[in-house]
Amino acid sequence: MPSHRRFSIHRFICALFLVSALASVSVYGQIAGEEPLPTDTSIVFTPVRPLMEELATNAVATHAAGFDLLFSGSGWGAGVFYTRALADNLSGFANIVISPRRNSDEVENVWYNGFIPIVANKINRLFMFPVSAGLQYRLFSDGLQETFRPYVSVGVTATPILQTPYLKDGYYYEFFESFGHGTWHMRMGGVIGLGSVFGQPGKGSVIGVNIRYYTIPYGEPGLESMAGLPITNFGAVFLSLSVGSAW
């Protein structure tokens, strides 16, 4: 056989082995006879922590506490409140309020010593501190959205009343000075209310409005803010705005 033909056959055999080797590396990277595994793009893994935080946020709160801003015919007041769920639609509540008390308009219309404006015929400053506890029942829970939760409440009230002198024996007591000459009185009473809480019932901030009526009988002869106008019942109607936190 001519030498050039033997050389061509050798080159052909070498090329055939080279192609076979490359094919086995690039095509058969897995076990012979098995189909390559398909790429699965349908499974998406998400972190567990955000889900846990979302569940905690959406959980129904059983406690709430915060501050009250109140208004009555005697002026502005302030307080704090606390509520706790006891059963479905039923909660217990407690609150403390501080408010001035008077039974007429008090306008500074005369001058004391020629340069201090005072209220004519006013003889005492009166403040009350109702401390209340009771039950709160949610209304229409099956028919209204969770973001609007009206309720009624009823409770008992223990009320310290502070009497401080305003104008006595011709002497005018300045506001802070008068507390050093104050007298305390204690009376029992009750409170009823109607209001609503707004927003989701989950944990977080809470806001509500309320109208409540205190009945706090003092009895005769009463206490005078204005001379000749004794107060025998320290009860009053209050409008309140509540802001706080639920957990």
Secondary structure, 3 states (H helix, E strand, C coil): CCHHHHHHHHHHHHHHHHHHHHHHHHHCCCCCCCCCCCCCCCCCCCCHHHHHHHHHHHCECCEEEEEEEEEECCEEEEEEEEEEEEECCEEEEEEEEEEECCCCCCCEEEEECCCEEEECCECEEEEECCEEEEEEEECCCCCCCCCEEEEEEEEEEEEEEEEEECEECCEECCHHHHHHHCEEEEEEEEEEEEEEEECCCECEEEEEEEEEEEECECCCCCEEEECCEEECECCEEEEEEEEEEEC
